[in-house]
């Protein structure tokens, strides 16, 4: 049962997707390294930085008080563990990680310490198309579930195992819903593979959820 019987959902508006390139007044990027590496308590190596998002961009669906540039991190080499972290005034605190087993050659051999930094811009998603797809899935009107390889923030997402039924791991939180605000797939930018260097593996989802009460972020992966 979820904490305080809350129900996790999607943050549906606005909805956008990141594309490589620079356009407009907001600066977002994929990859690179954090100025201060984030090593989970008891861990041996830092997490990877996937995206850094300028949350002043009105296309991005969430805001965290005191934080303009939001780092979206994940710990692939920690056995692809789920983790929970908070961003407070630019400082990242990891409250929980599912596993501390670290593998230097996972998800593949010679896994990079960091991904190449690429500037990206956010483009609006078609909300009507997302709504129609949601209705089709809910009513079994399509022969097989849709696949996706375009990372996106906001809106409805097809998730192969549904919205993760988790509770907030912040020890100081009074309890809120953990709502999905983003999903990242295998190939976020050209030439980069998160899970396999030679395959698309587009069915692997890195899912980001945010607590409605305390703004803690939980990230996990799911696959078919």
RAGIBEL-V795801 format. One line per field, one symbol per residue. ss: DSSP state (2 for helix, 1 for strand, 0 for the rest). psi: psi as a letter, one per 40 degrees, with the letter a starting at -180 (. if undefined). A space follows every 10 residues. Layout:
BEGIN
ss->???
psi->???
END
This chain:
BEGIN
ss->0022200001 0000011111 0000000111 0000000000 0000000111 1111000000 0001001011 1111000000 0011111100 1111111000 0000000000 0000000111 1111002222 2222222200 0000000000 0110000000 0000000000 0000000111 1111000000 0000000000 0000111111 1000001111 1100
psi->iihffihiai hdiihiihih ihhaeihiii aaiidhihhi heieiiiihc ihhheeheeh eiihhehdhh hhiigdefff iiihiihhfe hhhhdiidie hhhdfheiif hidiihhhhi ihiiigdddd ddddddddef eidiiiiieh iihiaihhhd eihhgiiheh eeiehiighh eihhadgdih ehhddheeid feehhhhhii hedeeihhhi iii.
END
